[in-house]
Amino acid sequence: MVRLFAWAREFIGQGPQSDGRRAEGSHAVFTIGFVPNSEGLGCEAAGVHVDERGFVPGNRHCQTNVPHIYSAGDLSGRLPLSSVAAMQGRKIAEHVMGLTAREHRHLDYDKAASAIFTDPEIADVGVAEAEAFAAGRKLRVTKVPFSANPKALINGDTRGFVKILSDPATGVVLGGSIVGRNAAELISVIAVAVTNNLKVTDIVDSLLVHPALAESLAEAAY
Ligand SMILES: Cc1cc2nc3c(=O)[nH]c(=O)nc-3n(C[C@H](O)[C@H](O)[C@H](O)COP(=O)(O)OP(=O)(O)OC[C@H]3O[C@@H](n4cnc5c(N)ncnc54)[C@H](O)[C@@H]3O)c2cc1C
């Protein structure tokens, strides 16, 4: 929620520190969390640990404390997203089939992309800028507004921006956020870069379609 407010402030041009301007709107939506429903699943009888909040935690293979019983989805207490639940299922299948470490990559929850389907959409992946700076981490932050994008001009919708966070020493893409039309789609490019430790130059050197909103990704990666 803190990150949502940070994006909203940035989108309306207030930046991280409020300058006193006001944002007008008709609705505010708040989400207040969720409660696991682990009762009646037989966890106790099977000896599976259920934590004090009712979640069934798993290790990096999604194994519970009873190794042949796995935990996936919201019940695992990890990121409550459909994409995460589906990936956990795939990773469990790989582990059950005995795939080797070379063939089986662990799920890294810190690299999960997520989106908020507002208008315009808000999407992000990887390190959170404010938290990283607060922790003293060095980041290169590059940001391009959609007002400079030809497809956005054609669409008549130039709201928002693309921001890419990278390691200033290595150029490895660490994260990014996008506010604007199709942000939930566009964030995929940054998510692939973050998951695979690609560098900003890997995005810059990709020949992309013109005109396309994705061109702003290459510009932001410069
Ligand atoms: C309003 C809303 C919007 C969302 N939007 C998005 C989105 O845009 N993108 C995204 O990635 N995620 C979204 N999510 C989150 C996503 O829906 C969940 O993370 C995902 O459904 C989790 O999958 P799951 O299989 O763990 O649980 P569920 O999909 O909830 O499935 C659990 C199933 O288990 C059954 N069940 C429950 N208790 C028991 C029991 N004791 N015994 C037997 N069966 C039981 C339930 O009936 C249900 O069928 C949204 C969630 C909500 C509530």
The ligand as an ORCA input file, in Angstrom:
! r2SCAN-3c Opt
* xyz 0 1
  C     -10.665     -9.730     -5.757
  C      -9.374    -10.429     -6.086
  C      -8.684    -10.063     -7.224
  C      -7.483    -10.689     -7.537
  N      -6.813    -10.327     -8.662
  C      -5.674    -10.931     -8.988
  C      -4.977    -10.583    -10.172
  O      -5.383     -9.697    -10.909
  N      -3.830    -11.237    -10.454
  C      -3.332    -12.221     -9.657
  O      -2.293    -12.782     -9.992
  N      -3.983    -12.587     -8.528
  C      -5.126    -11.962     -8.171
  N      -5.785    -12.317     -7.016
  C      -5.201    -13.330     -6.151
  C      -5.515    -14.728     -6.680
  O      -6.904    -14.860     -6.875
  C      -5.032    -15.761     -5.681
  O      -3.679    -15.516     -5.347
  C      -5.143    -17.156     -6.244
  O      -6.480    -17.432     -6.577
  C      -4.632    -18.164     -5.231
  O      -4.865    -19.456     -5.718
  P      -5.132    -20.634     -4.687
  O      -5.288    -21.861     -5.531
  O      -4.113    -20.626     -3.626
  O      -6.498    -20.266     -3.952
  P      -7.953    -20.150     -4.543
  O      -7.963    -19.714     -5.950
  O      -8.708    -19.353     -3.526
  O      -8.473    -21.654     -4.532
  C      -8.645    -22.351     -3.317
  C      -9.719    -23.406     -3.544
  O      -9.757    -24.249     -2.393
  C     -11.096    -24.390     -1.944
  N     -11.036    -24.585     -0.495
  C     -10.877    -23.639      0.460
  N     -10.837    -24.206      1.684
  C     -10.963    -25.541      1.491
  C     -10.996    -26.666      2.352
  N     -10.874    -26.555      3.687
  N     -11.132    -27.892      1.806
  C     -11.235    -28.038      0.459
  N     -11.217    -27.003     -0.406
  C     -11.074    -25.773      0.113
  C     -11.774    -23.080     -2.350
  O     -13.165    -23.277     -2.470
  C     -11.115    -22.795     -3.689
  O     -11.763    -23.449     -4.755
  C      -6.983    -11.709     -6.689
  C      -7.696    -12.067     -5.547
  C      -8.873    -11.439     -5.247
  C      -9.618    -11.847     -4.006
*
